[in-house]
């Protein structure tokens, strides 16, 4: 399993360094060619001192432009590296927390459950998580999984509703179905007055008597619907 978010950052960094190298090589070739042209244009009527002065001025201008471009690329690379470190630090801080995790995935559907983070490995960029709720059969036990960062979504903090995202009426979300530890796609059925209020949701495929019942779910058990979610 591949962590797409981290891989994308690494690919961007590699691309930035390759671009900086390419720009440097191109500027050397262009500078040499243009200096030759300038020298040819100045053959008639210009003294050696004048030619040297013009060439020196041109080289100085090219050098300044090159420095600016390299600095811009370097700053972008540093920003990307800092962003990646920040993501890794945030991932490590989730130890002991309950999160939403995609524990199973196939061609037809994704299965999301509430799990507890046991450990995060910054080298492999994988979470070790524990499904604390055993299955229905008598032989079921708590299961552990190793999952990439892209398979984990942190829940909003229960004690800090102000920091939680506010999903408006009609928005599709991923939410814990009442009485279970499973998450399913649902639609926000009504507007909330306060960010600490429960969401009133209509879960997909939850039809009763020809209609979808509206169910209350705490704000700290609702997260954004992942892109490409299959249910």
C-alpha positions as CSV (number, residue, x, y, z in Angstrom):
1,X,0.0,0.0,0.0
2,X,1.4,3.4,-1.0
3,X,0.9,6.7,0.8
4,X,-0.1,8.9,-2.1
5,X,0.1,12.2,-0.3
6,X,3.7,11.7,0.8
7,X,4.8,10.2,-2.5
8,X,3.4,13.2,-4.3
9,X,5.5,15.6,-2.2
10,X,8.6,13.5,-2.8
11,X,8.0,13.5,-6.5
12,X,7.5,17.3,-6.4
13,X,10.8,17.8,-4.6
14,X,12.6,15.6,-7.2
15,X,11.0,17.6,-10.0
16,X,12.1,20.9,-8.5
17,X,15.7,19.8,-8.2
18,X,15.7,18.5,-11.7
19,X,14.2,21.7,-13.0
20,X,16.9,23.8,-11.2
21,X,19.6,21.7,-12.7
22,X,18.1,22.0,-16.2
23,X,17.7,25.8,-15.9
24,X,21.4,26.1,-14.9
25,X,22.6,24.1,-17.8
26,X,20.4,25.9,-20.3
27,X,21.6,29.3,-19.0
28,X,25.2,28.4,-19.5
29,X,24.6,27.3,-23.1
30,X,22.5,30.4,-23.8
31,X,25.0,32.7,-22.2
32,X,27.9,31.3,-24.2
33,X,25.9,31.6,-27.5
34,X,24.8,35.1,-26.8
35,X,28.2,36.3,-25.8
36,X,29.5,35.0,-29.1
37,X,26.8,36.9,-31.0
38,X,27.5,40.1,-29.0
39,X,31.2,39.8,-29.7
40,X,30.4,39.5,-33.4
41,X,28.1,42.5,-33.4
42,X,30.8,44.6,-31.7
43,X,33.6,43.7,-34.1
44,X,33.1,46.9,-36.1
45,X,33.9,50.2,-34.5
46,X,34.0,49.1,-30.9
47,X,37.1,49.0,-28.8
48,X,38.1,46.0,-26.7
49,X,37.3,47.9,-23.5
50,X,33.8,48.7,-24.7
51,X,33.2,45.1,-25.7
52,X,34.4,43.8,-22.4
53,X,32.2,46.3,-20.6
54,X,29.1,45.2,-22.5
55,X,29.8,41.5,-22.0
56,X,30.5,42.0,-18.3
57,X,27.2,43.8,-17.9
58,X,25.3,41.0,-19.7
59,X,26.9,38.3,-17.6
60,X,26.0,40.2,-14.4
61,X,22.4,40.5,-15.5
62,X,22.2,36.8,-16.4
63,X,23.7,35.8,-13.1
64,X,21.2,37.9,-11.1
65,X,18.3,36.3,-13.0
66,X,19.7,32.8,-12.4
67,X,20.1,33.5,-8.6
68,X,16.5,34.6,-8.4
69,X,15.1,31.5,-10.2
70,X,17.3,29.1,-8.1
71,X,16.2,30.9,-4.9
72,X,12.6,30.6,-5.9
73,X,12.9,26.9,-6.6
74,X,14.9,26.3,-3.4
75,X,12.2,28.1,-1.3
76,X,9.5,26.0,-2.9
77,X,11.5,22.8,-2.1
78,X,12.0,23.9,1.5
79,X,8.3,24.7,1.9
80,X,7.4,21.2,0.6
81,X,9.9,19.5,2.9
82,X,8.6,21.5,5.9
83,X,5.0,20.6,5.0
84,X,5.9,16.9,4.9
85,X,7.6,17.1,8.3
86,X,4.6,18.8,9.7
87,X,2.3,16.0,8.4
88,X,4.6,13.4,9.9
89,X,4.6,15.2,13.3
90,X,0.8,15.4,13.2
91,X,0.5,11.7,12.4
92,X,2.8,10.8,15.3
93,X,0.7,12.9,17.7
94,X,-2.4,10.7,17.1
95,X,-1.0,7.9,19.2
96,X,-3.7,6.6,21.6
97,X,-6.5,8.5,19.7
98,X,-9.5,7.0,17.9
99,X,-9.5,7.7,14.2
100,X,-11.5,6.8,11.1
101,X,-9.6,4.1,9.1
102,X,-10.2,2.4,5.8
103,X,-9.3,-1.1,6.9
104,X,-10.6,-3.0,3.8
105,X,-10.8,-2.0,0.2
106,X,-11.7,-3.8,-3.0
107,X,-13.0,-3.0,-6.5
108,X,-16.6,-2.5,-5.2
109,X,-16.4,-0.9,-1.8
110,X,-14.4,0.6,1.0
111,X,-14.9,-0.4,4.6
112,X,-14.2,2.3,7.3
113,X,-14.2,1.7,11.0
114,X,-13.3,3.5,14.2
115,X,-9.9,2.2,15.4
116,X,-7.3,3.2,18.0
117,X,-3.8,4.4,16.9
118,X,-1.1,2.3,18.6
119,X,2.0,3.6,16.8
120,X,3.1,5.6,13.8
121,X,6.4,4.8,12.0
122,X,7.9,7.9,10.4
123,X,10.2,5.8,8.3
124,X,7.6,3.6,6.6
125,X,4.9,6.2,7.1
126,X,2.5,3.6,8.3
127,X,0.1,3.5,11.2
128,X,-0.4,0.5,13.5
129,X,-4.0,0.5,14.6
130,X,-6.3,-1.6,16.7
131,X,-9.9,-2.5,15.9
132,X,-11.2,-2.6,19.5
133,X,-14.6,-4.0,18.7
134,X,-14.5,-7.8,17.8
135,X,-16.9,-9.2,15.3
136,X,-20.2,-10.9,15.9
137,X,-19.0,-14.5,16.0
138,X,-17.6,-16.1,19.2
139,X,-14.1,-16.6,17.8
140,X,-13.6,-12.9,16.8
141,X,-10.9,-11.0,18.6
142,X,-9.5,-7.5,18.4
143,X,-7.6,-7.0,15.2
144,X,-4.5,-5.0,14.4
145,X,-3.8,-3.4,11.0
146,X,-0.9,-1.6,9.4
147,X,-2.2,1.2,7.2
148,X,-0.7,4.1,5.2
149,X,-1.4,7.7,6.1
150,X,-3.9,8.1,3.3
151,X,-6.1,5.4,4.9
152,X,-6.5,7.4,8.2
153,X,-8.8,10.4,8.9
154,X,-8.5,12.0,12.4
155,X,-11.8,12.8,14.1
156,X,-12.5,16.3,15.4
157,X,-11.7,16.9,19.1
158,X,-14.7,16.2,21.3
159,X,-13.8,19.0,23.7
160,X,-13.1,21.6,21.0
161,X,-16.0,21.9,18.6
162,X,-14.7,25.3,17.4
163,X,-11.8,23.6,15.6
164,X,-14.1,21.1,13.8
165,X,-15.2,21.6,10.1
166,X,-18.8,22.7,9.7
167,X,-20.6,20.6,7.0
168,X,-23.6,22.5,5.6
169,X,-27.1,21.1,4.7
170,X,-26.9,18.8,1.7
171,X,-23.2,18.0,2.1
172,X,-22.1,14.4,1.8
173,X,-20.0,13.2,4.7
174,X,-18.5,10.0,6.2
175,X,-20.1,9.3,9.6
176,X,-20.3,6.7,12.3
177,X,-23.6,4.9,12.1
178,X,-25.3,5.1,15.6
179,X,-24.7,2.1,17.8
180,X,-21.8,0.8,15.7
181,X,-18.1,1.5,15.0
182,X,-18.6,1.5,11.2
183,X,-18.6,4.6,9.1
184,X,-20.9,5.1,6.1
185,X,-21.7,7.8,3.6
186,X,-24.5,10.1,4.7
187,X,-26.0,13.5,3.8
188,X,-26.5,16.4,6.2
189,X,-30.3,16.7,6.5
190,X,-30.5,20.1,8.3
191,X,-28.6,23.1,9.4
192,X,-27.0,23.2,12.8
193,X,-27.3,26.3,15.1
194,X,-24.1,25.6,17.0
195,X,-20.9,23.7,16.1
196,X,-21.3,21.6,19.2
197,X,-24.7,20.3,18.0
198,X,-25.2,16.8,16.7
199,X,-25.5,16.4,13.0
200,X,-28.8,15.2,11.6
201,X,-27.9,12.7,8.9
202,X,-29.6,10.5,6.3
203,X,-27.4,7.5,5.6
204,X,-27.2,6.0,2.2
205,X,-28.9,2.6,1.8
206,X,-30.7,3.1,5.2
207,X,-34.2,3.0,3.8
208,X,-37.1,2.2,6.1
209,X,-40.7,2.1,4.8
210,X,-39.7,3.8,1.5
211,X,-37.8,6.7,3.0
212,X,-34.5,7.5,4.7
213,X,-34.7,8.0,8.5
214,X,-32.9,11.0,10.0
215,X,-30.3,10.0,12.6
216,X,-28.4,12.1,15.1
217,X,-24.6,11.7,15.1
218,X,-22.2,13.7,17.3
219,X,-20.0,16.3,15.5
220,X,-16.9,14.5,16.6
221,X,-17.9,11.3,14.7
222,X,-18.3,13.0,11.3
223,X,-15.5,13.6,8.8
224,X,-15.2,14.8,5.2
225,X,-16.1,12.2,2.6
226,X,-12.9,10.9,1.0
227,X,-12.5,11.4,-2.7
228,X,-13.6,8.4,-4.7
229,X,-15.3,6.7,-1.8
230,X,-17.0,3.5,-2.7
231,X,-19.9,2.1,-0.6
